[in-house]
Amino acid sequence: MDTFESLGLSKALLRAVEDEGYTTPTPVQAQAIPPLLDGKDVLGVAQTGTGKTAAFALPVLQIVSRGRPQGKRHIRALVLSPTRELAAQIDERFSAYSEHLDIRHKVIFGGVKQNPQVRALQKGLDILVATPGRLLDLIGQGFIDLGRVEFFVLDEADQMLDMGFIRDIRKILALMPRQRQNLLFSATFSDEIRELSKSVLTNATE
């Protein structure tokens, strides 16, 4: 049986997982974490509530905390989410899992004043969780640079397509380095998701 330790997580993350009261990984965590830690792209078909946030947040944190470049922090991981509620939940999980790490993360979404979000961006971040509209808005204003993103997560991809975000997603993909690690999560696996995954992922583990 898999344990969090057997998945290859660092001591700091194992402590955080223990603090959260997790004992054994869920199937999606056991399947996604090892290939992500190996640097592979992953396509995950998983419903909400199966522990999928930890399946990407834990490896993202481990990879980002490994070799932080000197100088001002820049966005090394981007997590794109369709709704502000989900984006806020993901950011809360990053807070919990990064308890024992020196990591700065922030969530940005529309419907609220942008000033506090802009201030956090100007201080420097390692991980950004965002909804597509506000992300593109702040990129357009010159507050966000995705030119050094190493890790990209597209969460609830099927919901993104249903909500008409495909053009926004394509714009965002074009602003990131081609050499990066990717993870796409969807509750369903339709032809549209298969097409989208081809433009996001390379040699993905499913």
N, C-alpha and C positions, 0 to 999 in steps of 0.2 A: 504493500500500500504506500502511496506517495505521502511524504511529509513536506512541509515547507522547506525544511533543511535540505531534503533530497532534490529540490528543484534548483538549488544553487544560489539561494538568496544570501545576501551579506548579513553579518551579525546585527548591524543596526536595524535592518528591515525585519529580521527574525524577532528582534525585541519588540518592534512596533506591532507586528502581527500577533505576538503573544499578548501585548497590552490590549489589543482589540478583542482578545478572547477567541481568536481563530485557532482551531486545533488541526484540522486536516483540510487540504486544498479541495475546492470543488472541481468537477471534471474540466470545466473551461480553464480554470487556473492551472491545473496539472498539465493540460495540453498546450496552453499558450506561453507560459512563463519560460520553460527551457529553450524553445526556439528563439524567443525574443532576446533572451540573454546571450544566445549564440550569434546575434546579429542578423537573424533572418526576418523576412517579412512574414506576417501572419494574417490569414483571413479567418475570422471567427464568426460562426453562426450561433448566436446565443441570445436567449430572452433576457429582458431586464429581471434582476433578482437572482441571477445565477452566479453572482460574484465576479462579473466580468470587469468591473472597474478595477478591482485589485489585480486582475489578470493582466491589465496593461500598466496600471499605476506603479506596481512594485518593480517590474523590469525597467520602466522609464526612470524611476528614481535611482535604481542601481546604476544604470548606464550614465545618467547625468552626474551622479555624485562621484563617479570613478576618476575622471580627470578634468577638474574644472579649470578652464584657462585663466591665466592671470589677468588682472585688470578688471574693468567694468563687466558685470554679467551681461550676457546677451541671450536671447531666446534660443534654447537648444532643443526644446521639445514643445510641440504644438498639439493640443487636443481640441478637435472641432466637434461641437455638439449642437443638435438642432434647436434645443429650447433653453431658456435661461434657467429653468428649474433644474434640468438635468446638468447643465454646466455648473451650477452652484453646488449640486450634490457631489459631482466629480471633484471639484476643488476642495470640498470638505474632506473627502477621502485622502487627497494629497496631503492635507494638513495632518491627518491622523498618521499616515504612513511615514511622513518625513520628520516625525517627532525627534528622532535621534540623528538627523542629518542637517548639514548646512546647505539648505536649498531654499530658494525664493520662488514662490509661485503666485499667480494672481488669476482671477476669473474676470472676464469682461463680457458684458452683454448690453443690449439696448434697453430702452425704457427707463433708464436711470441717468443721472448726470454723469458726464464723462470725466470731469475733473479729477476725482479720486483715482480713477483707473489710469488716467494719463500720468498722475504723480508717481504711481507705482511703477509704471513702464519706464519713466525717466530715471528712477533709482537703479533700474537693472533687474532683470528676471532670468531665471533658469527655465521655468516651465510656464507656459501660458495656456489657459483653458478659455475657449471663446465660442461665441455664436458667430455665424458667417457675416451677418449684416454689420454688427458693431466692429468686427475685426477689419473688414474692408474699409469701413468709414475711417477708422483710426490709421490704417495704412495710408489711405488717401490724404490724410492730414499730416503725414510724415512722422507719426509717433511710433510706428511699428516697422521693424525690418525683419523679414523672414529669411534673409540671405544666409544665415548660419544655422538653420534648423537641421538637426541631425535625426530627429525622431518625430514622426507624424502619426497621430491617431485620428481616424475618422470613426466616430461612435454613432450608433443608431443610423447607419447609412441609408437604410430603407426609409426611415422617417424623413431624413434629409431630402430624398428624392420626392417623397409624397408632398413635402412642403415647398417644392419648387426651387431647391437650393443648388441644382446641378451647375448652373452657370457660375454661381459664386464659388463653388468648390473648384471648378476648373480654373478660375482666376487665381485662387489661393495656391493651387498646385503649381501654377506657372511662376509664382514668386519665391518658391523654395528651391534649394539645390537639388539637382537630379540625384546626386549621391546622398541618400538618406535611408533610414529604416522606416518601414511603414506597417501600420496595423489597421485593418478595417473590420469593424464589428457590425453585424446586421442580425435582426431577429429572423429575417427570411432570406432566401437565396434565389431571387428572381433573375430573369435575363438582364434586366437593367442593372442589378447589382453585379452580375457577372461582367458586364461591359465596363462598369465603373471600376471594378477591382483591377481590370486590365490596365487602366490608366494610372492607378495608384500604386499597385504592387508589382514587385519583380520576384519571380521564383518563390511564391508564397507557400508556406506550410498551411494546410487547412485543418 
